[in-house]
Amino acid sequence: MSEVVLRGLRKKRVSTVSPPRILVVGFAVLIAVGTILLSLPVATSSGDGAGILTALFTSTSAVCVTGLVVVDTGTFWSPFGQFIILLLIQIGGLGFMTMATLFAILLGKKIGLRERMVITEALNQVNPAGIVRLVRNVLIFAFTIEALAALILTGFWFQELGWRSLWFGVFHAVSAFNNAGFDLVGDFRSLSPYVNSPVVNAAIFIPVVLGGLGFAVVTDVYQKRRWSRFALHTRLVLVITLMLLLAGAAIILMLEYNHVLKQLDWGSKIMAALFQAAMPRTAGFSTINMSELEITTQFIITLLMFVGAAPGSTGGGIKITTLAVLVLAAYALSRGREDAEIFRRRIPKDQIYRALTIALIGIVLVILVTLALLISEGQDFLVTLFEAVSAFSVVGLSLGLTTQLSPVGQVLIIITMFIGRLGPLTVAFALGKTKKRTGIRHPEEKILVG
């Protein structure tokens, strides 16, 4: 067989690889490279090197922008190790295809249709048209927000840390915008020493919220700048985001007013409640001890974590638009209406099916992981459920279970973080075989439900 024919067969074989499969393999390779680098002796403060499971867990958590850690980031890892974690967060948060596009743009290379399709899948977009322009806007926006946050945090920490404040500022800015939740404060305290600091709270809160809105939303707002001209997706994301933030903050303030927030003044109480309401959107930072919260508050945060951020963002969860579509569909059905509608727009039925599938897979996965962790770890139910949801929604908040996980528990969380970051449907499409449509539809017959 000639070389030309062989080359053609290879090209055909590559072209049949689906975008979801490319994403899954790409993230897996990135995690593997991160694991190797974090396993090196130079990556740890002691110089002894991290165990392979510790390196794998940390690499997965960084690439999947989760923030769950089995060792303290600020004390266990050396500056080299922290830099590798930061790099993994940036690539994992923006997406490796987004970063690859950046280098292609800088080198002046043309981006083909296959690459555009993969980027479209990675950013959770519908149409590949204009996807390169969207990526360019995403990169400009991300680096601008990170630079501003880093500048503010560096100025705040300069008196306390000197020139180390520059590294602290950059690390926490990148971690915040990418909703990663990694911190360098030390002793697993997250940002609790700065619960009373408006500067730290604002410099972390704003990038977290902006990163969780989704790049399509930010681009739409920047380009159109008028509510009436915004896409339905943009309006829905903005409304639901505001509702969850305000409702979450009000509930946390009410439940913890005379408990965890008791020692704070009125302004700090509101600031802490708002901060904690935003972080379950998959950020993973905290300014109060999660394990000291009331059980009711912990459960509310668990629900907020499961919902997560917006599609195409640096966050996870089933996504706020999924929740919105399901609520609208249920409301329409209860009113005897055929269509789910909002803002004078009708939601397509295929999107309702997709939302239902995502929510159902998410619930089943969380249940299975929780059951497995209950068996392997033997911890309290809510603590275990909290951990499972945090991993699935790539949040990073914990009630203290992460550092106590057995090797089996760590593997379970690693798999959950991986599926949660890519999305259950993406992983399912990547593992499954693509079936051709036959055009055959079976006869319809009703069943009794409800």
N, C-alpha and C positions, 0 to 999 in steps of 0.2 A: 504493500500500500504506500502510495507516495506521501511525501512530507506535507504537501498541500492539503490532501484529504485528511490527514491526521490533525493538522492545524484547524481545519474546519470543524472536525468532530469535537475537538477540545472547546472551541468557541461556542458551539451549540450546547455542549454540556454545561459550560459556565453560565450561559444565558438563561438556562432553565432553573437556576438557583433562585428561589423566591427571596424578596426583600426581608421578610421576617426571619428566614434562616440565616441570611447574611448578618442581620443584627444580633441574633443569638450567638452565632459563632464569633462575631467581632467582640462582643462584650466578654465572652468566655476567654478569648485570647488575651484581652486587656487585663482581666483578672489574673490570669496565669502569669503574665509578665510582671504585674504588680506583686504577686506572691513571691516570685523569684527574687526581685529586688529587695523586698522587705525581709527576706530570709537571710540576707547578707549580714555579717557581723557589724559592718559599718552603719547599718540602719538602726541599731539599738544603742542606747546610752551606755550600757555596760560593755558593749563590744563582744558579747557572747553570742549574739544572734538570736532571733526569735524562732520558736518552733514552727514547723510547716503549717500546722493547723491555725496557730495564732496569726501567722502571716497571711494565710488564705482568708481567714475571717475578716481581718482588717482590710485586705485588698478588696474583697467583695463589698464590704460596708462602704468603702470609699468610692469605688466605681459605681455602685448602686445608690450613692449619695444618701446613705441611711444614717450613719452616726452611731450605731450600736458598736461598742468596743469591749473586748475582753481584757485589755490592758490600757493603762492610762496614757493617752496620746501625748500629754505635755511632759511626762517624766520617763516613760519607757522608751520612746523613740528618740533617736538622735536628730540633729538638724537635717541630716541627709534623709532619714526615714520620714520625718515630717514633710520634707519637700516632695518625696515620692507620693505620700498621701495626698498632699495638695494637688499635685499633677493629676492623680487618679480622680480626684473630686472634680477638677475642671473638665477633664475629658469625659468622665462619666455623666456629669451634670448637663453639659451642653450637647453631649453625644459624640461618639468618635467619628461619625460621618460629618458632623458639623465642623469638627476640628480638621478633618481631612480636607474638607472643602476650603477651609481657611488657607491651608498650605497650597492647595491647587490654585486658588485665586492669587496668592502671593507669587507663585511661580509662573503664572500666566497660562496654566494648562486649561484645556477645554473639559467641561464636565459633561459626560455622556448621559444618555437616557437611563441606562441601568443605575448609575450613581444618583440621578435625580429621583428615581423611583424609591431607592433605599432611603434617601434623605426625607422624602415625603412620608414614608412609613415611620421613620425615626421621630419626626416632628409631629406625627399624628395629624397630618394634613390630608385633604381629600384629593386635591388636584396638583400635579407636579408643575403646572404652569407657574412661573414666577418663583419657584422654590429657591433658586440660587440667590435671588434678590432678598428673599426672606431670611436666608442664612446670613447674608451680609448684614442685614439690619439686626439680626439676633446677636451677632458677634460685637457689633458696635455698641449696642445697648448693654450687653452683658459686661463688657470691659469698662464701659463708662461708669456704670453703677458700682462695680467692684472697686474701681479706682477712687471714686468719691468716698465710698464707705471706708476704704483702707486709709485714706488721707485723714478722715475724721477720727478713726480709731487710733491711728498712729499719734496724732496730736494729743488725744486723751491719755494714752499710756506712756507718753514720752517722759514725763516727770517721774513716773514710777519705775520704768524699765530702761530708760535711756534709748540707745539706738536699737535695742532688741524690740522696741515698740513697733518698728517698721515691719519686722517679720510677723509680729502679733497682729498688726493691722491688716496686712495682706492676707494672712491665713484665715482670719475670722471673716473678712469681707468675702472672700471666695467661698468659704464654707456656708456663709449666710445666703448669698445669692443663689447658690446651687442647692439650697435646702438640705445641706449635708449634716449639720449639727456637730461636727468635730470641733473641739476646742483645745486650747493649750494652757488653760488656767491651772490644771493639775488636780490630783486627788479626786477625780470623778465629780467635781463640783459644778461643772458646766459654767454658767455665768452668775451663779448665786451670789458671789461677792459684790456684784454690781446691780443688785436688785433696786437700789435707790438712785442709780445713775441714769438720768434722762438721755445723756449722750450715747452710752453703750446700748441702752434699750432701743433708741431710735435708729442708731446706725446698724443694728442687727434686724430690727423689726421691718423697716422699710425694704431692704433688699430681699428679705424672706417673702414678703407679700408680693413684691414685683416679680420675683422669680417664680412664684406659684401661680401667677395669673395666666401664664402661657404666652409664648412669643407671638402667636397670631393675634392675640388680644392687644398686646402692647403696640404692635405694628398698626393694627386697625385704629386704635385710639390716636396714635401719633399722626397718622395720615388723614383721618377724617375729622377728628376733633369736635364733632357734634353728635349728641346722643341720637338724634333722628336718623343720622347716616350710618351709625354703627351696625355691624352685622348682628344677626340674632344671637349668635354664639357669644359675641363680645358683651352684649347687654345682659345676657343670662349669667355669664361668669361674674361680671361686676356686681350684679344684684345679689346673687347667692353668696359671693365672697363677703360682701358687706354684712349681710344678714347673719352668716355664721360667725363672723368676728364679733359683732355686737351682742348677739345672743349668747355666744360662748363666754365672752367677758362678763356679761351680766350674771350668768349662772355661777361662774367661778367666784365672782365678787360676793354674791349672796351666800354661797355655801362656805366660803373660806374666810369671810369677813372677821369672825371672832375665833378663827382657828389658826391656819398657817399665816394669814395676813394680819393677824392681831397686833404684832409689834410695829407694823409700818404705819406711817402717817397716811392721811386721806389720799393725797396725790400719788404716793407710792403704791397704795392699794389698787387704785384704778390702773396705774401703769403696769403693775405685776399681773393683774387679771387680764388685761388686754394682751400682754406679751404671751401669757400662757394659752390664751385662746387662739393666737396666731400660730404658735409652734406646732400643734398637732396637725397642721396642714402639711406636714412632712418635713419640718425644719429640724426638730430634735434638740434645740437649745432649751434651757430652762433657767429661771432666776430664783426658783424655789425648789425645795426637795420634793420630788414626785411621790416618794414613798410615805411622806408625812401628810399628804392630802386625804380628805375624807373619802370613804369608799365610793360615795355617790359621785364626787368630783372625778375620781379615777375612771369611773364607768363612762361619764360624759366625755372625758378626754379620749377614751377608747373609741367611742362612736365618731368623734371628730376626726380621729386618725383614720378610721376605716373609710370615711368619705374622701379625705385627702384634698388635693389641689385641683387645678384645671388641666385639661388635656393639652399636650404639647408643651408642658412646663417642666421645671426641674423636680417637681414633686411626684408623689405616687398616690396610692389609694384607688378606689373605684372611680374617682373623679366627681367633682361637684355637678358637672353637667349630667352625668349618669343618674345621680340622685334626682336632679331637677326633672329629667325626662320621665323617670318612673313615677314621681309625684304627679306630674301633669297628666300622665296616662291614667293613673288611678283616679284622679279627680274627674277626668272626662268620662271614664267608665261609670263612676258612681252617679254622674249626672245624666247618664243615658246618651252621651254624645259619641259620635263615631270617631272624631278626631281630637287629638291632644293639641291644644293651641295656647299661645302666649304672645303678647305684643303683636296681635293680629297676624300671626304666622302659624302655619300648621306644621307639626313635627311628623316627618315621614315615618311610616310604620316599620321600615327596616331598621331605623335608628332606635326605635322602642325595643325591638327584638335584640338588638346589639347591647343596649343598656341593661336589659333583663339578663342576658347571658353573662355579661361582665359582673354584675352584682351577684348572681347565683354562683358563678365560679369562685368569686372572692369569698363568699360566705362559706362555701364547702371547703375551700383551701384553709381558711382560718380555723374552721372546726377541726379538720384533720390534723393540722399542725398543733393546735391546742391539746387535742387528745394525745398525740405522740409525745409532746413535752410533759404532760401530766404523768405519763408512764415513765419517761426517762429521767425527769427531774424531781418529781414528787413534791412540787410546790403548791401554794395556794392557787385556787382556780382563777381568781381575778388577776393575780400577778402573772400567771401563765398566759391567760387570754390577752392581757395588755402587751406582753412580749411578742406574741404571735401576730397581733394586729400591727404593732410597731414595725416588725420585720416585713410583713406583707405590704404595708403602706409606705415603706422605706422612710420612716419617721426618725427613729433613733432615740426616742424617749424610753425609759425603763424604770421599773420599780425596784431595781436592784438584782434582777435575775441574771442579766447578761454575764456578769463577772463570775457567777457561780455555775454556769452551764457546764455540763459534762461534754466530752467529745461528741457523743451522739447528739446532744442538744445543739452544739455549735454547728454541726453539719446540717441539722434541720433548719436552723435559722439562716445559714448560708444559702440553702436552696430556696427558702422562702423569700429572702431579699432579692435573689436573682430573678425569680418569677415576678415578684412585685414591681421591680424596676422596669422590666421589659413589657409587662402587662400579660395577664393570663392568656388573652386571645393571640397575642404575638407568639408566645411560646407554643401554644397549641397549633397554630398555623405552621410554625417552623418544624415541629415534630411530626405533624400529620402529612398525609399524601394529598396532593391537589387532585380533586376529582373533576372530570369534565361534565358539563351540564348535558343531560340527555334530552331535555325538553319534555320529558314524561311527567305528568301530574296525576296522582292517584285520586280516586273519587273522594269527595268530602263527606265526613260524617261527624256529627256532634257528639261530645261526651259531657257528662255531668261534672261541673266544677263548682267549688264554693259551698 
